[in-house]
Amino acid sequence: MDTLVLGVVVDVPEPVAGHLREHREAIGDPQVDLIPAHVTLLPPTAVAAEDLPRIERRLATLATRSHRFEVALEGSDSFRPTSPVVYVRVVDGVDQLDALQRAVRRGPLERELVFPFHPHVTVAHKLDDVVLDAALERLAAFQARFTVDSFLLYEQDSDGVWRPRRRFRLAGGPRS
């Protein structure tokens, strides 16, 4: 059976993504050009290749039933000592991101999470503690807002690189 490794993310749009990229470059993150700023909705998940059309139909339907919403990022934090990750905190839009990730993980993409869902934007990962500390300090006062109007399905190639496969646009304006 052929398998694919998929992930689903909300990508951080410009100019916010550019500001985060500059911070990541300044701290020396070697993955800055490989992994764009994002909030993970579905972590890497192996699926049968034959299920891809059904998965894409399911995600398209989900998008038509979902509404745009605002996200605010503020400050930095870390998952250490559990995981060597420094991230920018999501402070507004948490409930909407949580609802979206739960909906993504239904049907053909159903899976249990290793860690509870905690929306965030990773800015440093698997680097030494000195670099992680610098990232934590550098982004402590970071603030930004953006509108979530879509999510992306990614596929991991055999070379390990994540490539966008399809963008799903959310149906309409924010719910009141």
C-alpha positions as CSV (number, residue, x, y, z in Angstrom):
1,M,0.0,0.0,0.0
2,D,1.4,3.4,-1.0
3,T,1.3,5.9,1.8
4,L,1.6,9.7,2.0
5,V,2.6,11.9,4.9
6,L,0.3,14.9,5.1
7,G,0.0,17.9,7.4
8,V,-2.5,20.8,7.6
9,V,-1.6,24.3,8.7
10,V,-2.7,27.8,8.9
11,D,0.1,29.8,7.3
12,V,1.0,33.1,8.8
13,P,0.6,35.8,6.0
14,E,2.8,38.6,5.1
15,P,4.0,41.0,6.5
16,V,3.8,39.0,9.8
17,A,5.6,36.0,8.2
18,G,8.4,38.3,7.0
19,H,8.9,39.8,10.5
20,L,9.1,36.3,12.0
21,R,11.5,35.1,9.3
22,E,13.8,38.1,10.1
23,H,13.8,37.1,13.7
24,R,14.5,33.5,12.9
25,E,17.4,34.5,10.5
26,A,18.9,36.7,13.3
27,I,19.0,33.8,15.7
28,G,20.5,31.5,13.1
29,D,17.6,29.1,12.6
30,P,18.8,26.7,9.9
31,Q,15.2,25.8,8.9
32,V,14.0,29.3,8.3
33,D,13.9,28.7,4.5
34,L,12.4,25.2,4.8
35,I,9.5,25.8,7.2
36,P,7.4,28.9,6.8
37,A,5.7,30.5,9.8
38,H,2.5,28.5,10.6
39,V,0.1,27.1,13.1
40,T,-0.2,23.3,12.9
41,L,-3.7,22.0,12.7
42,L,-2.7,18.4,11.8
43,P,0.8,17.2,12.6
44,P,2.5,14.8,10.2
45,T,0.1,12.0,9.5
46,A,0.6,8.9,7.3
47,V,-2.4,8.1,5.1
48,A,-3.1,5.7,2.3
49,A,-2.5,7.4,-1.0
50,E,-5.8,6.1,-2.3
51,D,-7.6,8.2,0.4
52,L,-6.2,11.5,-0.9
53,P,-9.2,12.4,-3.0
54,R,-11.6,11.7,-0.1
55,I,-9.4,13.7,2.2
56,E,-9.3,16.7,-0.2
57,R,-13.1,16.6,-0.6
58,R,-13.5,16.5,3.2
59,L,-11.2,19.5,3.7
60,A,-13.0,21.4,0.9
61,T,-16.3,20.8,2.6
62,L,-14.9,21.9,5.9
63,A,-13.6,25.1,4.4
64,T,-17.0,26.0,2.9
65,R,-18.5,25.6,6.4
66,S,-15.9,27.6,8.2
67,H,-15.6,31.4,8.6
68,R,-12.6,33.7,8.6
69,F,-11.3,34.8,12.0
70,E,-8.7,37.0,13.6
71,V,-5.6,35.7,15.3
72,A,-3.3,37.7,17.6
73,L,0.2,36.7,18.4
74,E,1.9,38.1,21.5
75,G,5.2,37.3,23.3
76,S,7.2,34.1,23.3
77,D,7.3,31.0,25.4
78,S,8.9,27.5,25.3
79,F,7.9,23.9,25.5
80,R,11.2,23.1,27.3
81,P,12.1,20.8,29.0
82,T,9.5,18.6,27.3
83,S,10.6,19.7,23.8
84,P,13.4,22.0,22.6
85,V,11.0,24.6,21.0
86,V,10.5,28.3,21.4
87,Y,7.4,29.8,19.9
88,V,5.3,32.9,19.6
89,R,2.0,32.6,21.6
90,V,-1.4,32.8,20.1
91,V,-3.5,34.9,22.4
92,D,-6.6,35.6,20.3
93,G,-8.2,33.1,17.9
94,V,-7.4,30.1,20.1
95,D,-10.9,28.8,20.2
96,Q,-11.4,29.1,16.5
97,L,-8.1,27.3,15.8
98,D,-9.0,24.6,18.2
99,A,-12.4,24.1,16.5
100,L,-10.7,24.0,13.1
101,Q,-8.1,21.5,14.1
102,R,-10.7,19.2,15.7
103,A,-12.7,19.4,12.5
104,V,-9.6,18.6,10.4
105,R,-8.9,15.5,12.5
106,R,-12.3,13.9,11.8
107,G,-13.1,11.5,9.1
108,P,-10.2,10.2,7.0
109,L,-7.6,12.3,9.0
110,E,-8.8,11.1,12.4
111,R,-5.9,10.6,14.8
112,E,-5.0,11.0,18.4
113,L,-2.5,13.8,19.3
114,V,0.7,13.0,21.1
115,F,0.4,16.3,23.0
116,P,-2.8,18.4,23.6
117,F,-3.5,21.0,21.0
118,H,-1.7,24.2,21.9
119,P,-1.8,26.7,19.0
120,H,1.6,28.5,18.5
121,V,4.0,29.6,15.9
122,T,7.4,27.9,16.2
123,V,10.4,30.2,15.9
124,A,13.2,27.9,17.0
125,H,13.4,24.2,17.2
126,K,16.0,21.6,18.1
127,L,18.7,24.2,18.7
128,D,21.1,24.5,21.6
129,D,19.9,26.1,24.8
130,V,21.8,29.4,24.2
131,V,20.1,29.9,20.9
132,L,16.7,28.9,22.3
133,D,17.2,31.4,25.2
134,A,18.1,34.1,22.7
135,A,15.0,33.4,20.6
136,L,12.8,33.5,23.7
137,E,14.3,36.9,24.7
138,R,14.3,38.3,21.2
139,L,10.6,37.6,20.7
140,A,9.3,38.4,24.2
141,A,7.7,41.6,23.1
142,F,6.6,40.4,19.6
143,Q,3.0,41.4,18.7
144,A,1.0,40.9,15.5
145,R,-2.5,40.3,14.2
146,F,-3.7,38.6,11.0
147,T,-6.9,37.2,9.5
148,V,-7.2,33.5,8.9
149,D,-8.9,33.1,5.6
150,S,-7.6,29.7,4.5
151,F,-5.7,26.6,5.5
152,L,-3.1,24.5,3.6
153,L,-2.7,20.8,3.0
154,Y,1.0,19.9,2.9
155,E,2.6,16.7,1.6
156,Q,6.0,15.5,2.7
157,D,8.1,14.4,-0.3
158,S,10.4,11.4,-0.2
159,D,13.3,13.8,0.4
160,G,11.6,15.0,3.6
161,V,10.7,18.4,2.3
162,W,7.1,19.7,3.0
163,R,5.4,21.0,-0.1
164,P,2.0,22.7,-0.3
165,R,-0.5,20.6,-2.0
166,R,-3.7,22.6,-1.9
167,R,-5.1,25.7,-0.2
168,F,-8.6,25.7,1.1
169,R,-10.3,29.1,1.4
170,L,-12.7,29.6,4.3
171,A,-16.2,30.5,3.3
172,G,-16.9,34.0,4.5
173,G,-16.6,36.8,7.0
174,P,-16.2,36.3,10.7
175,R,-19.1,35.0,12.7
176,S,-20.7,37.6,14.9
